Amino acid sequence: MVKEINPKKAILFVITQAELGGAQKFFLELLPRLDRQKYEVTVAIGEKKQAGTSHFTKTLENQGLKIIRLNWLKRNISFLFLKDWLAVFELRKLIKKLRPDVLFLNSSKAGFIGSFATVFPHSLKTKNYRLRTIYRIGGWTFNDPWPWWKKQFWIMLEKISASWKDVIIVNNENDLKQAEKLKIKPKDKLTLIYNGLDVYKMNFINKDEARIKLFEKAARQSAKVFQAKTIIGTIANFYPSKGLDYLIETAEHFKNNNEVVFVIIGDGQERPRLEKMIAEKMLEKKVLLLGQIPDAYRLLPAFDIFLLSSVKEGFPWVILEAMSAKLPIIATKVGAVPEIIEDGKNGILVDPIYPKQMAEKIEELVNDDHLRQEIGIQAHQTILFKFPLEKMVREIESVTSP
């Protein structure tokens, strides 16, 4: 009896963690748009079963996707690499079991561990099995604010592992040029694919309702938020690369202005340090850390100005979301941001690590209603015509086939 050939292309997506960030947002935008008649999709996530199920994982499961939790794949490098070796063998076993046509790796750690699993102790590719390995990086990790030795370590890992990958996808021109300069060369091609967003499916909450929800959350910390005429907001994971300490220093310039408040939606490892910094500067009623909020992007209309203070980015999804919400944006010149924002037209660019410059630009927008409105409209138009979701999906599909 002849075995029936599966006409669908099987893709195994691998991601290091379930905490919502750029790579996870990419999944949430891309995976529902992949034609189930053409693709058989499995997602492997570095999330232990006993740790519970994240909002990200639940969302994928609700979309009918097959989810596999990986016990050993973690964001940070483990002591003596013991858990990392276990992650290699765990992934290798999974690949041999599923025999996907495409292995799609996301994030630096998954990129190295996953591609290494395909070649160690020997290549998984045979005459009867052809595996295409694709690696998508949302911002080179060696651009993080790390010590010199750690940056060089990751550059070395990216250069070594590039030859184990067929395609490397970057999402901004700066990362593409860095890869070319550092000779990070995959077997097939290095390609640039911008992130994309479907403006018409953003499902924002209207401004008044969004503000009520924000005030309810903020009221537990400070009643003064109700006096605020202007809300400067951001959504970010609390990582050093997000430059949130510079946002706090920016807020200090408005310490005596009760009409302006700064709101940060998010959480993470930097929270204790940021809370201490806020307390030392006596900004508890000026800078509010609201924690994680599911589908936080829906509350963006509550903000009057969106502020991105990052010192390192790839292509920040939150910028696209804020532009879709017609918000005037002040953002640092990092990663793809200068490729998205034309200074003074659809947003305002500032240098990273310069709180005074951020404060001056905030003052400029706060005092000019017309400028805020015009920048917000231009931002929305940019997403419609330059970064449509269907373009990103089409380009991603094109690299899954040789």
Steps between C-alpha positions, in 0.01 A plus 500: 500500500641838397528751784292812443714807448406800716450791257548754778835651585584422864661790690639472851527845660731524801504788747703534820237635739131582534543845657343739251758691298595561138543136398174400666318790332636378167344159568165651595489700177640238261365162609126572472562622144672183377269299278411179689438331165865560406682484833505265796624712788652389831636745757764398756534740795753512782235484770483224763162340553522542876556874456143540376374617165575856388259736330712468185478120501126502572446736207681264262311199636169682451595545136515122466879480474693200630719611792796311644666622819877465521645431843860610442501792255556817705578865420820517706806280456507233772786423740761291317246482212343187657139600433599631158638159404176343618311753285702394194411135543139579588459698178688243292268228628197712414623571148566129438151418625308764303725512191389851402576642156598831659659577838422864576713634787425825682730695737875469555500208743253291299695589186823352631358203694255406224744517212768316703248221562473445123873434456620346830614226537428468126275668247133406506478554127508182291412398144147427620461802727566861410465752781501874433622702798384860524613739772319827568671748727307801633815694592852363545554420866860624480356853473359474854662718770735223607872478589740484207585133553135397497437688175800329339382162628164538324660630183712184496194278554307673220792465257559133582133400485420696182633213286248262662210716380358524150341844540549780752224761519564841653231764541698820455766645272747564783506132601538399135807723461648370826460140385669578171784685673555224758470229231201325656420292193232230474512225235232649278429864570488786746177694450320803636128465580333787683235436764145571394166575665135482401368840605139398450517216755663686788179515706601803707286612794372856453693773680254569782449133587874430471573783743247370750666156491843659535386721790345202680834322481701811590274612788645226718832685482406865479185712503694774323469317170141629486635856488720425201406682182773328298603135522842407364499124462697199388466121490817302562657198664728614781834420336813722505469543122168685544673797666221550753737667745538780239121527480495547878769768473290668231201500734710678763492810277122511558516444875314820582249475217186328629343498154748243362534139613713214366351151473695180430310181418718191538715310744823304525834447666582872526194587708666509847776728371253731325275517807801596712599769248147643499492508880843666527390774261163530681309437179250245635210724393660598171614163356254213533601138438173325419634148446402261222159552339373241248459654154645825634513650151120543516553769767734710284229761424516595870843650438550852365862437403685171459864497614755235397819543707687187383876483465468193275222373275445288194169600347271585795144378447376746759600788272277361224217457751537855632506637146187299418333667799587841344722593792777758470821311576834605643753222449873444523708449185566130547451194281232541236343807664664750257376278215144528630488858623580804291599759758246778536253344255356175640684509833791662681845345533740561788842369593505210749623568854402871485207560741523878463447471124198274557356748749542789256316311226220406741462869591482584130218252438311582821485866397393441138167321452513535122849344477393203713195439283688534171782266605245243616317507165824465303606211725178314424546554126853360521376168638227476238727546202851399607461219755191293410477159664423314176837609357687355799306171481558468125875557537528255791319232296735558208812407700355172628549353152843463337 
